[in-house]
Each structure stands twice: as C-alpha cells, then as structure tokens.
Amino acid sequence: MNTRFIFLSFSLMTLSISAEGCRAGNLLPEPEGRVATNTIPEAQYPRVLPDGSATFRVHAPKAQDVKVDICGRKYDMTKDDEGYWTTTTAPLVVGFHYYFIDVDGVNVIDPSSEAYYGCGRMAGGIEIPESEEAAAYYSFNPQIAHGQVRECRYFSKIENAPRRCYVYTPADYDRSGGKRYPVLYLQHGMGEDERGWHQQGMMANILDNQIAAGKCREMIVVMDYGNCGYIHGTRKGESQAEFGASFPPILINELIPYIQENFRAIDDRESRAMAGLSWGGHQTWATALTNLDKFAHIGTFSGALFFNHAEIDKLYNGVFADADGFNKKVKTLFVGKGTEENFSENVSKTLTGIGINNTYYESPGTHHEWLTWRRCLNEFLPLIFK
C-alpha cells in the first residue's frame, strides 16, 4: 500500500473540510483591536482597541461572577454559551498597568497574561501603547547593538541567605578588553522586586537607545531586591522607619563589593550613582546621602520622602546644612515625579531654597506608575558620570 498516497489523500480531505467550514461561515470573525504585548504565546486576549480601551476574555464555565480589576476599577464580565467571559474597559491611560481577574470573589492572574511582580504579589500586566514616536526611547531598536541583563546570585552574611540581583552590561562589555565602567544602582519600589526595572521598566532598552545615540555614558546597572517587596503593614508592628531599612547595609557592605569583584566597575565615588522609584527613592536618599564617600550621583523618581521641611538641614546627618560643601561633592541630584501625583515637588523647592543644586523633572500627564519612572530614568541618565 502506498502510504504517501494515503497521507496525501487525508491532507487533501482535511483541507477540503477546512475550506468548507470557511464557506459555511463557521470561523469566528477577527476580534477588534490588536493583541496586547504582554500576553503569553498564541493568546488572543487581552486586546487593545484604538481608543486605548482593552477587551479581556477568560474561560471560566462554572464561575458565577467574573470581573476585571484594573486601574482602580472593576469591570463586570459577560458569559457566553461556551463559558467565556468578556468585557471591554473604558479607555485606559497609556503605559503599563497591573491587573487581576476576580472570579467569584477570588483575585487571580489572567491565564493569558505574562506574570509580573507588583502590588506585593504576582499580577497580570498590560501595556496601553503610546505613539511610536513617544515610546521610541524605551522600545527595542533592531538597528542598534544591545547589552545584556544577567541574573546573578551572591550570599549575604548579613542575612545568612542567598540573594539575587540583575546586572545590565552595555553592548561592548564582553569585547572591550580591560575597559572599566561606572555603575548605577537602580532600585524598585514598595511591593515590587529586583525584576521590576528590567521587566516593567524596560531599562535595558532605555540604556541601549541612549548609549547608541551618544546621550549617556556606557555603564553597568545593578538592580537588587530592596527588602520592601511586600506592602507596608503586612508585618505586624513594623514601623515606617523599619520598612526596607535592612537593605542599605547590604548594598554598602556586600552588594558593592560583589559588583567590584565580579564586574569591571570603576571603584570611585564619581563613577557610582544610585537612584530609585517610590520607596526605592526613599532608600536611595537613606543610603547615598549618608555615604557620600561612595556616591556622587543621586536620583529619586516619585520618591517617598517624608520629613519636616523646616528641619531639612538636620536630615541625613546634616548633609544639607553646608550647601556649598554638598554641591562640590554631589555632581547630580535629580528629583522627578509625574504631574498627576503628589510626590517630591516641594522637596525640590525646599532644596533650591537653601542653595542645594538639584534637577527637577515632571513627567507630563502621568501618575505614580511605570511610565513616570521610565521617563525619569530617561532624563536622569544623560546627567550622570559627566
């Protein structure tokens, strides 16, 4: 028997049946919008519509009540005869958003979404795109060279436990012989972890694009866990001052030496920077301002900076009391925020009022969110290591 003939006949029959199905109109129409960039492979939902709204679809045939929880609002979903629940949101603001599916009162991750660590837990995520022009600085450019983000493990004697950090190295790092690089220590915020800047923040694309355009220095970027990956209040009795306070000693005494030993990092204060978003901004000030022998460049993005402005000259061991001395030591002091959030603006005004040099930036139209922090990083990078 000719097996090739049987296989060919079966293939033609299948094709005929498929074609007949098309003619009978059995195929579903193409859904509106385009698949979000954050979906798992082959998933067709969520979809982003031209007006910035999003359509979500979940298969939960036995569920009684399903909602999408996104941007502070819950949207009721409607069930069809096959057990698929669907809803379309109101237009969402551009940028990255965490979201959850609420199934009969249980908050879960959308099975069609990639998972991101945020809100003190794993969450779904969706990017509502800006225009190509606006998003170019954090988009992947196939025409330029790209660096690497390495996952590194080291042991902390302070915690008596292993730790993980992510390290960005520029495109020419492995081809540049003995060349050494300045280092930026870049921190996440409350309820997030060391993956945040790499995944949600798209920092590698931002660095690659700026380096290729000659806008910033080639540098190493280190992203470590700030010991604040849960929501404050989760640990009973933990004060605001204690929250994440265990991290600065680790950075100073263990992380910096690890980076110096394992990467070709320049070991002087003029070639070392620290920046962070939200609580990471709080940690940046607590770390860098009390260790100016190690840092000359400091940035806070929507920084959680809570203090009595009338006593600013007493903060951080009195570092702001001598404005002239501070300005000679600190080459970059950057304060950024979104126009729609209530963080940091008065801090910059207070600093300027006592003669402390600082650069203030507002991200237009954004809140306490990753688009604000991408923009802040983009503004901060050209200022450092000059």
C-alpha positions as a Markdown table, in Angstrom:
| # | Residue | x | y | z |
|---|---|---|---|---|
| 1 | Met | 0.0 | 0.0 | 0.0 |
| 2 | Asn | 1.3 | 3.5 | -0.9 |
| 3 | Thr | 1.5 | 5.3 | 2.4 |
| 4 | Arg | 2.4 | 8.6 | 0.7 |
| 5 | Phe | -0.8 | 8.4 | -1.3 |
| 6 | Ile | -2.9 | 7.8 | 1.8 |
| 7 | Phe | -1.3 | 10.7 | 3.6 |
| 8 | Leu | -1.8 | 13.0 | 0.6 |
| 9 | Ser | -5.4 | 11.9 | 0.3 |
| 10 | Phe | -6.0 | 12.6 | 4.0 |
| 11 | Ser | -4.3 | 16.0 | 3.8 |
| 12 | Leu | -6.5 | 17.0 | 0.8 |
| 13 | Met | -9.6 | 15.8 | 2.6 |
| 14 | Thr | -8.7 | 17.8 | 5.6 |
| 15 | Leu | -8.1 | 20.9 | 3.5 |
| 16 | Ser | -11.4 | 20.4 | 1.8 |
| 17 | Ile | -13.3 | 20.1 | 5.1 |
| 18 | Ser | -11.5 | 23.3 | 6.4 |
| 19 | Ala | -12.4 | 25.2 | 3.2 |
| 20 | Glu | -16.0 | 24.0 | 3.5 |
| 21 | Gly | -16.0 | 25.3 | 7.1 |
| 22 | Cys | -14.9 | 28.7 | 5.9 |
| 23 | Arg | -17.6 | 28.7 | 3.2 |
| 24 | Ala | -20.2 | 27.8 | 5.8 |
| 25 | Gly | -19.1 | 30.7 | 7.9 |
| 26 | Asn | -18.0 | 28.6 | 10.9 |
| 27 | Leu | -14.9 | 30.6 | 11.6 |
| 28 | Leu | -15.1 | 33.4 | 14.2 |
| 29 | Pro | -14.6 | 37.0 | 12.8 |
| 30 | Glu | -11.3 | 38.6 | 13.6 |
| 31 | Pro | -11.7 | 40.4 | 17.1 |
| 32 | Glu | -11.4 | 44.1 | 17.3 |
| 33 | Gly | -8.1 | 45.7 | 18.2 |
| 34 | Arg | -4.7 | 44.1 | 18.5 |
| 35 | Val | -3.3 | 41.6 | 20.9 |
| 36 | Ala | -1.6 | 43.2 | 23.9 |
| 37 | Thr | 2.2 | 42.9 | 24.0 |
| 38 | Asn | 2.1 | 41.3 | 27.5 |
| 39 | Thr | 0.2 | 38.1 | 26.5 |
| 40 | Ile | 1.6 | 34.6 | 26.6 |
| 41 | Pro | 2.4 | 32.9 | 23.3 |
| 42 | Glu | -0.6 | 32.4 | 21.0 |
| 43 | Ala | -3.1 | 34.1 | 23.3 |
| 44 | Gln | -5.6 | 36.3 | 21.5 |
| 45 | Tyr | -6.7 | 38.3 | 24.6 |
| 46 | Pro | -6.4 | 40.8 | 26.2 |
| 47 | Arg | -6.7 | 43.1 | 23.1 |
| 48 | Val | -6.0 | 46.8 | 23.0 |
| 49 | Leu | -8.5 | 48.9 | 21.0 |
| 50 | Pro | -7.7 | 52.0 | 19.0 |
| 51 | Asp | -9.2 | 54.3 | 21.7 |
| 52 | Gly | -7.0 | 52.8 | 24.4 |
| 53 | Ser | -9.7 | 50.6 | 25.9 |
| 54 | Ala | -8.9 | 46.9 | 26.4 |
| 55 | Thr | -11.0 | 43.8 | 25.9 |
| 56 | Phe | -10.5 | 40.8 | 28.2 |
| 57 | Arg | -11.7 | 37.3 | 27.7 |
| 58 | Val | -11.5 | 34.4 | 30.3 |
| 59 | His | -12.8 | 30.8 | 30.1 |
| 60 | Ala | -14.5 | 30.0 | 33.4 |
| 61 | Pro | -17.6 | 27.9 | 32.6 |
| 62 | Lys | -18.5 | 27.2 | 36.2 |
| 63 | Ala | -18.0 | 30.7 | 37.6 |
| 64 | Gln | -20.9 | 32.8 | 38.7 |
| 65 | Asp | -19.4 | 36.2 | 38.7 |
| 66 | Val | -16.2 | 37.4 | 36.9 |
| 67 | Lys | -14.7 | 40.9 | 36.8 |
| 68 | Val | -11.6 | 42.6 | 35.6 |
| 69 | Asp | -9.8 | 44.6 | 38.3 |
| 70 | Ile | -7.7 | 47.3 | 36.6 |
| 71 | Cys | -6.7 | 51.0 | 37.3 |
| 72 | Gly | -8.8 | 51.2 | 40.5 |
| 73 | Arg | -12.0 | 50.0 | 38.9 |
| 74 | Lys | -13.7 | 46.6 | 38.5 |
| 75 | Tyr | -15.5 | 45.8 | 35.2 |
| 76 | Asp | -18.3 | 43.2 | 35.1 |
| 77 | Met | -17.7 | 40.5 | 32.5 |
| 78 | Thr | -20.5 | 38.8 | 30.5 |
| 79 | Lys | -20.6 | 35.0 | 30.0 |
| 80 | Asp | -21.4 | 33.3 | 26.6 |
| 81 | Asp | -22.8 | 29.8 | 26.0 |
| 82 | Glu | -19.3 | 28.3 | 25.9 |
| 83 | Gly | -18.3 | 29.6 | 29.3 |
| 84 | Tyr | -16.2 | 32.5 | 28.0 |
| 85 | Trp | -16.4 | 35.8 | 30.0 |
| 86 | Thr | -15.7 | 39.0 | 28.1 |
| 87 | Thr | -15.7 | 42.7 | 28.9 |
| 88 | Thr | -14.3 | 45.9 | 27.4 |
| 89 | Thr | -13.0 | 48.7 | 29.7 |
| 90 | Ala | -13.3 | 52.4 | 29.4 |
| 91 | Pro | -10.2 | 54.0 | 27.6 |
| 92 | Leu | -7.1 | 53.5 | 29.8 |
| 93 | Val | -4.2 | 55.9 | 30.1 |
| 94 | Val | -1.1 | 55.0 | 28.2 |
| 95 | Gly | 1.6 | 53.0 | 29.9 |
| 96 | Phe | 1.9 | 49.7 | 31.9 |
| 97 | His | -0.9 | 48.6 | 34.2 |
| 98 | Tyr | -1.1 | 45.7 | 36.7 |
| 99 | Tyr | -4.5 | 43.9 | 36.6 |
| 100 | Phe | -6.3 | 40.9 | 38.1 |
| 101 | Ile | -9.3 | 38.7 | 37.3 |
| 102 | Asp | -11.8 | 38.5 | 40.1 |
| 103 | Val | -13.5 | 35.1 | 39.9 |
| 104 | Asp | -16.4 | 34.6 | 42.4 |
| 105 | Gly | -14.5 | 36.9 | 44.8 |
| 106 | Val | -11.1 | 35.4 | 44.4 |
| 107 | Asn | -8.4 | 37.7 | 42.8 |
| 108 | Val | -6.3 | 35.7 | 40.4 |
| 109 | Ile | -3.8 | 36.3 | 37.5 |
| 110 | Asp | -5.3 | 36.2 | 34.0 |
| 111 | Pro | -4.0 | 32.9 | 32.5 |
| 112 | Ser | -3.4 | 34.7 | 29.2 |
| 113 | Ser | -1.1 | 37.3 | 30.7 |
| 114 | Glu | 2.6 | 37.2 | 31.4 |
| 115 | Ala | 3.1 | 37.5 | 35.2 |
| 116 | Tyr | 4.8 | 40.5 | 36.9 |
| 117 | Tyr | 5.7 | 41.0 | 40.5 |
| 118 | Gly | 3.9 | 44.1 | 41.7 |
| 119 | Cys | 1.4 | 45.1 | 44.4 |
| 120 | Gly | 3.2 | 42.7 | 46.7 |
| 121 | Arg | 2.2 | 39.7 | 44.6 |
| 122 | Met | 2.3 | 38.3 | 41.1 |
| 123 | Ala | 0.0 | 40.1 | 38.8 |
| 124 | Gly | -1.1 | 40.3 | 35.2 |
| 125 | Gly | 0.1 | 43.2 | 33.2 |
| 126 | Ile | -1.0 | 45.1 | 30.1 |
| 127 | Glu | 0.7 | 47.9 | 28.1 |
| 128 | Ile | -1.5 | 50.6 | 26.6 |
| 129 | Pro | 0.8 | 51.8 | 23.9 |
| 130 | Glu | 1.9 | 55.4 | 23.3 |
| 131 | Ser | 2.6 | 56.6 | 19.8 |
| 132 | Glu | 5.7 | 55.0 | 18.3 |
| 133 | Glu | 7.5 | 58.4 | 18.5 |
| 134 | Ala | 6.7 | 58.8 | 22.2 |
| 135 | Ala | 7.6 | 55.3 | 23.0 |
| 136 | Ala | 10.8 | 55.2 | 21.0 |
| 137 | Tyr | 13.2 | 55.8 | 23.9 |
| 138 | Tyr | 12.0 | 52.6 | 25.7 |
| 139 | Ser | 11.3 | 50.4 | 22.6 |
| 140 | Phe | 13.6 | 47.8 | 21.2 |
| 141 | Asn | 15.5 | 49.1 | 18.2 |
| 142 | Pro | 16.8 | 46.4 | 15.9 |
| 143 | Gln | 19.2 | 48.8 | 14.2 |
| 144 | Ile | 21.5 | 49.2 | 17.3 |
| 145 | Ala | 23.7 | 47.0 | 19.5 |
| 146 | His | 22.1 | 45.7 | 22.7 |
| 147 | Gly | 23.5 | 45.0 | 26.1 |
| 148 | Gln | 22.7 | 42.0 | 28.4 |
| 149 | Val | 20.8 | 41.7 | 31.6 |
| 150 | Arg | 22.4 | 39.0 | 33.8 |
| 151 | Glu | 20.8 | 37.2 | 36.7 |
| 152 | Cys | 23.4 | 37.0 | 39.5 |
| 153 | Arg | 23.4 | 35.2 | 42.8 |
| 154 | Tyr | 25.5 | 36.0 | 45.9 |
| 155 | Phe | 25.5 | 35.1 | 49.5 |
| 156 | Ser | 24.7 | 37.7 | 52.2 |
| 157 | Lys | 26.4 | 37.1 | 55.5 |
| 158 | Ile | 24.2 | 39.9 | 57.0 |
| 159 | Glu | 21.0 | 37.9 | 56.2 |
| 160 | Asn | 22.7 | 34.5 | 56.2 |
| 161 | Ala | 20.9 | 33.8 | 53.0 |
| 162 | Pro | 21.4 | 33.8 | 49.2 |
| 163 | Arg | 20.3 | 36.9 | 47.3 |
| 164 | Arg | 19.7 | 37.7 | 43.7 |
| 165 | Cys | 20.4 | 40.8 | 41.6 |
| 166 | Tyr | 20.1 | 41.7 | 37.9 |
| 167 | Val | 23.1 | 43.4 | 36.2 |
| 168 | Tyr | 22.9 | 45.2 | 32.9 |
| 169 | Thr | 26.1 | 45.4 | 30.9 |
| 170 | Pro | 26.4 | 47.5 | 27.8 |
| 171 | Ala | 26.7 | 46.0 | 24.3 |
| 172 | Asp | 30.5 | 46.2 | 24.1 |
| 173 | Tyr | 31.2 | 44.9 | 27.6 |
| 174 | Asp | 32.5 | 41.4 | 26.6 |
| 175 | Arg | 34.5 | 42.8 | 23.7 |
| 176 | Ser | 36.1 | 45.8 | 25.4 |
| 177 | Gly | 39.1 | 44.1 | 27.0 |
| 178 | Gly | 40.0 | 45.6 | 30.3 |
| 179 | Lys | 37.8 | 48.6 | 30.0 |
| 180 | Arg | 36.0 | 49.6 | 33.2 |
| 181 | Tyr | 32.6 | 51.2 | 33.6 |
| 182 | Pro | 30.7 | 53.5 | 36.0 |
| 183 | Val | 27.9 | 51.8 | 37.9 |
| 184 | Leu | 24.3 | 52.9 | 38.6 |
| 185 | Tyr | 22.5 | 51.1 | 41.5 |
| 186 | Leu | 18.8 | 51.2 | 40.5 |
| 187 | Gln | 16.0 | 50.4 | 43.0 |
| 188 | His | 12.4 | 49.3 | 42.7 |
| 189 | Gly | 9.5 | 50.4 | 44.9 |
| 190 | Met | 7.3 | 49.0 | 47.5 |
| 191 | Gly | 5.6 | 45.8 | 46.6 |
| 192 | Glu | 7.9 | 45.1 | 43.7 |
| 193 | Asp | 11.3 | 43.4 | 43.4 |
| 194 | Glu | 14.6 | 43.3 | 41.5 |
| 195 | Arg | 12.8 | 42.2 | 38.3 |
| 196 | Gly | 10.8 | 45.4 | 38.1 |
| 197 | Trp | 13.2 | 47.7 | 36.3 |
| 198 | His | 14.1 | 45.1 | 33.8 |
| 199 | Gln | 10.6 | 43.8 | 33.0 |
| 200 | Gln | 8.1 | 46.6 | 33.7 |
| 201 | Gly | 10.6 | 49.5 | 33.4 |
| 202 | Met | 12.3 | 48.4 | 30.1 |
| 203 | Met | 15.5 | 49.9 | 31.4 |
| 204 | Ala | 17.7 | 47.8 | 29.0 |
| 205 | Asn | 16.0 | 49.4 | 26.0 |
| 206 | Ile | 16.4 | 52.8 | 27.5 |
| 207 | Leu | 20.1 | 52.3 | 28.2 |
| 208 | Asp | 20.7 | 50.7 | 24.8 |
| 209 | Asn | 19.0 | 53.6 | 22.9 |
| 210 | Gln | 20.7 | 56.3 | 24.9 |
| 211 | Ile | 24.2 | 54.7 | 24.6 |
| 212 | Ala | 23.7 | 54.2 | 20.8 |
| 213 | Ala | 22.7 | 57.8 | 20.4 |
| 214 | Gly | 25.6 | 59.1 | 22.5 |
| 215 | Lys | 23.2 | 60.6 | 25.1 |
| 216 | Cys | 24.7 | 58.9 | 28.1 |
| 217 | Arg | 27.8 | 57.1 | 29.2 |
| 218 | Glu | 28.2 | 53.4 | 28.8 |
| 219 | Met | 27.6 | 52.0 | 32.3 |
| 220 | Ile | 26.8 | 48.9 | 34.4 |
| 221 | Val | 23.3 | 49.0 | 36.1 |
| 222 | Val | 22.7 | 46.9 | 39.2 |
| 223 | Met | 19.1 | 46.1 | 40.3 |
| 224 | Asp | 18.8 | 44.3 | 43.7 |
| 225 | Tyr | 16.0 | 43.4 | 46.0 |
| 226 | Gly | 15.3 | 46.3 | 48.4 |
| 227 | Asn | 13.7 | 44.1 | 51.1 |
| 228 | Cys | 10.5 | 46.1 | 50.6 |
| 229 | Gly | 8.7 | 43.7 | 48.2 |
| 230 | Tyr | 5.6 | 43.5 | 50.4 |
| 231 | Ile | 3.1 | 46.2 | 51.3 |
| 232 | His | 4.0 | 48.1 | 54.4 |
| 233 | Gly | 1.7 | 46.9 | 57.2 |
| 234 | Thr | 2.0 | 43.3 | 56.2 |
| 235 | Arg | 4.4 | 42.6 | 59.0 |
| 236 | Lys | 2.7 | 43.4 | 62.3 |
| 237 | Gly | 4.4 | 46.1 | 64.4 |
| 238 | Glu | 6.8 | 47.1 | 61.7 |
| 239 | Ser | 7.3 | 50.9 | 61.7 |
| 240 | Gln | 7.7 | 53.1 | 58.6 |
| 241 | Ala | 11.3 | 53.7 | 59.6 |
| 242 | Glu | 11.9 | 49.9 | 59.8 |
| 243 | Phe | 10.4 | 49.1 | 56.4 |
| 244 | Gly | 13.2 | 48.2 | 54.0 |
| 245 | Ala | 15.8 | 49.6 | 56.4 |
| 246 | Ser | 17.7 | 46.3 | 56.3 |
| 247 | Phe | 18.7 | 46.9 | 52.7 |
| 248 | Pro | 21.2 | 49.8 | 52.8 |
| 249 | Pro | 23.8 | 47.9 | 54.9 |
| 250 | Ile | 23.6 | 45.1 | 52.4 |
| 251 | Leu | 24.2 | 47.4 | 49.5 |
| 252 | Ile | 27.1 | 49.1 | 51.1 |
| 253 | Asn | 28.9 | 46.2 | 52.7 |
| 254 | Glu | 28.0 | 43.3 | 50.4 |
| 255 | Leu | 26.5 | 44.3 | 47.0 |
| 256 | Ile | 29.0 | 46.9 | 46.1 |
| 257 | Pro | 32.0 | 44.6 | 46.9 |
| 258 | Tyr | 30.3 | 41.8 | 44.9 |
| 259 | Ile | 30.0 | 44.0 | 41.9 |
| 260 | Gln | 33.5 | 45.3 | 42.2 |
| 261 | Glu | 34.9 | 41.8 | 42.4 |
| 262 | Asn | 32.8 | 40.3 | 39.6 |
| 263 | Phe | 32.4 | 43.1 | 37.1 |
| 264 | Arg | 34.8 | 45.7 | 35.6 |
| 265 | Ala | 33.4 | 48.5 | 37.7 |
| 266 | Ile | 35.3 | 51.7 | 38.3 |
| 267 | Asp | 35.8 | 52.0 | 42.1 |
| 268 | Asp | 35.4 | 55.7 | 42.9 |
| 269 | Arg | 32.5 | 57.9 | 44.0 |
| 270 | Glu | 32.4 | 60.0 | 40.9 |
| 271 | Ser | 31.7 | 56.8 | 38.9 |
| 272 | Arg | 29.0 | 55.5 | 41.2 |
| 273 | Ala | 25.3 | 56.5 | 41.2 |
| 274 | Met | 22.2 | 55.4 | 43.0 |
| 275 | Ala | 18.5 | 56.0 | 42.0 |
| 276 | Gly | 15.2 | 54.6 | 42.9 |
| 277 | Leu | 11.4 | 54.9 | 42.5 |
| 278 | Ser | 8.9 | 55.5 | 45.2 |
| 279 | Trp | 10.2 | 53.6 | 48.3 |
| 280 | Gly | 13.4 | 52.9 | 46.4 |
| 281 | Gly | 13.8 | 56.7 | 46.2 |
| 282 | His | 13.5 | 56.7 | 50.0 |
| 283 | Gln | 16.1 | 54.1 | 50.3 |
| 284 | Thr | 18.4 | 55.9 | 47.8 |
| 285 | Trp | 18.4 | 59.0 | 50.0 |
| 286 | Ala | 18.9 | 57.0 | 53.1 |
| 287 | Thr | 21.8 | 55.1 | 51.5 |
| 288 | Ala | 23.6 | 57.6 | 49.3 |
| 289 | Leu | 23.2 | 60.8 | 51.4 |
| 290 | Thr | 24.8 | 59.1 | 54.4 |
| 291 | Asn | 27.6 | 57.6 | 52.2 |
| 292 | Leu | 28.8 | 60.5 | 50.1 |
| 293 | Asp | 32.3 | 58.9 | 50.1 |
| 294 | Lys | 30.8 | 56.3 | 47.8 |
| 295 | Phe | 28.2 | 58.2 | 45.7 |
| 296 | Ala | 28.4 | 61.4 | 43.6 |
| 297 | His | 25.1 | 61.0 | 41.6 |
| 298 | Ile | 21.7 | 60.6 | 43.3 |
| 299 | Gly | 18.2 | 60.3 | 41.8 |
| 300 | Thr | 14.7 | 59.9 | 43.2 |
| 301 | Phe | 11.7 | 59.2 | 41.0 |
| 302 | Ser | 8.4 | 59.8 | 42.8 |
| 303 | Gly | 10.5 | 59.3 | 45.9 |
| 304 | Ala | 8.8 | 58.5 | 49.2 |
| 305 | Leu | 10.5 | 61.4 | 51.0 |
| 306 | Phe | 8.7 | 62.2 | 54.2 |
| 307 | Phe | 10.2 | 64.8 | 56.5 |
| 308 | Asn | 9.8 | 68.2 | 58.2 |
| 309 | His | 11.0 | 70.7 | 55.5 |
| 310 | Ala | 11.7 | 73.2 | 58.2 |
| 311 | Glu | 14.4 | 70.9 | 59.6 |
| 312 | Ile | 15.9 | 69.8 | 56.3 |
| 313 | Asp | 19.3 | 71.0 | 57.4 |
| 314 | Lys | 19.2 | 68.3 | 60.2 |
| 315 | Leu | 18.4 | 65.4 | 57.9 |
| 316 | Tyr | 20.8 | 62.6 | 57.0 |
| 317 | Asn | 23.5 | 63.6 | 59.5 |
| 318 | Gly | 23.1 | 67.2 | 58.5 |
| 319 | Val | 24.3 | 66.7 | 54.9 |
| 320 | Phe | 22.3 | 69.7 | 53.6 |
| 321 | Ala | 23.5 | 72.1 | 56.3 |
| 322 | Asp | 26.5 | 73.1 | 54.2 |
| 323 | Ala | 25.1 | 73.9 | 50.7 |
| 324 | Asp | 28.5 | 74.8 | 49.2 |
| 325 | Gly | 30.2 | 71.7 | 50.5 |
| 326 | Phe | 27.3 | 69.5 | 49.3 |
| 327 | Asn | 27.3 | 71.0 | 45.8 |
| 328 | Lys | 31.0 | 70.3 | 45.5 |
| 329 | Lys | 30.6 | 66.6 | 46.5 |
| 330 | Val | 27.3 | 65.7 | 44.7 |
| 331 | Lys | 27.6 | 66.1 | 41.0 |
| 332 | Thr | 23.9 | 65.1 | 40.3 |
| 333 | Leu | 20.9 | 65.4 | 42.5 |
| 334 | Phe | 17.8 | 64.6 | 40.5 |
| 335 | Val | 14.1 | 64.8 | 41.7 |
| 336 | Gly | 11.4 | 63.6 | 39.4 |
| 337 | Lys | 7.7 | 62.9 | 39.5 |
| 338 | Gly | 4.5 | 62.7 | 37.4 |
| 339 | Thr | 2.3 | 65.8 | 37.1 |
| 340 | Glu | -0.7 | 63.9 | 38.4 |
| 341 | Glu | 0.9 | 62.6 | 41.7 |
| 342 | Asn | 1.7 | 64.4 | 44.9 |
| 343 | Phe | 5.3 | 63.4 | 45.3 |
| 344 | Ser | 8.6 | 65.4 | 45.5 |
| 345 | Glu | 7.7 | 68.8 | 44.1 |
| 346 | Asn | 8.1 | 70.6 | 47.4 |
| 347 | Val | 11.3 | 68.7 | 48.1 |
| 348 | Ser | 13.0 | 70.3 | 45.1 |
| 349 | Lys | 11.7 | 73.8 | 46.1 |
| 350 | Thr | 13.0 | 73.4 | 49.6 |
| 351 | Leu | 16.4 | 72.2 | 48.4 |
| 352 | Thr | 16.7 | 75.1 | 46.0 |
| 353 | Gly | 15.6 | 77.5 | 48.7 |
| 354 | Ile | 18.6 | 76.5 | 50.9 |
| 355 | Gly | 21.1 | 76.6 | 47.9 |
| 356 | Ile | 21.3 | 72.9 | 47.1 |
| 357 | Asn | 21.7 | 72.3 | 43.4 |
| 358 | Asn | 19.2 | 69.9 | 42.0 |
| 359 | Thr | 17.5 | 69.0 | 38.7 |
| 360 | Tyr | 13.7 | 68.8 | 38.9 |
| 361 | Tyr | 11.6 | 67.0 | 36.3 |
| 362 | Glu | 7.9 | 66.4 | 35.9 |
| 363 | Ser | 6.5 | 63.7 | 33.6 |
| 364 | Pro | 3.5 | 65.2 | 31.8 |
| 365 | Gly | 0.1 | 63.6 | 32.5 |
| 366 | Thr | 1.3 | 60.6 | 34.5 |
| 367 | His | 0.6 | 59.3 | 38.0 |
| 368 | His | 2.6 | 57.0 | 40.4 |
| 369 | Glu | 3.3 | 54.5 | 37.6 |
| 370 | Trp | 5.9 | 52.9 | 35.4 |
| 371 | Leu | 5.6 | 55.4 | 32.6 |
| 372 | Thr | 6.6 | 58.1 | 35.0 |
| 373 | Trp | 9.6 | 56.2 | 36.1 |
| 374 | Arg | 10.7 | 55.2 | 32.6 |
| 375 | Arg | 10.6 | 58.9 | 31.7 |
| 376 | Cys | 12.5 | 59.9 | 34.9 |
| 377 | Leu | 15.3 | 57.3 | 34.1 |
| 378 | Asn | 15.5 | 58.7 | 30.6 |
| 379 | Glu | 16.0 | 62.2 | 31.9 |
| 380 | Phe | 18.4 | 61.1 | 34.7 |
| 381 | Leu | 20.9 | 59.1 | 32.6 |
| 382 | Pro | 22.3 | 61.9 | 30.5 |
| 383 | Leu | 23.2 | 63.8 | 33.7 |
| 384 | Ile | 25.4 | 61.3 | 35.4 |
| 385 | Phe | 29.0 | 60.4 | 35.0 |
| 386 | Lys | 29.9 | 63.5 | 33.1 |
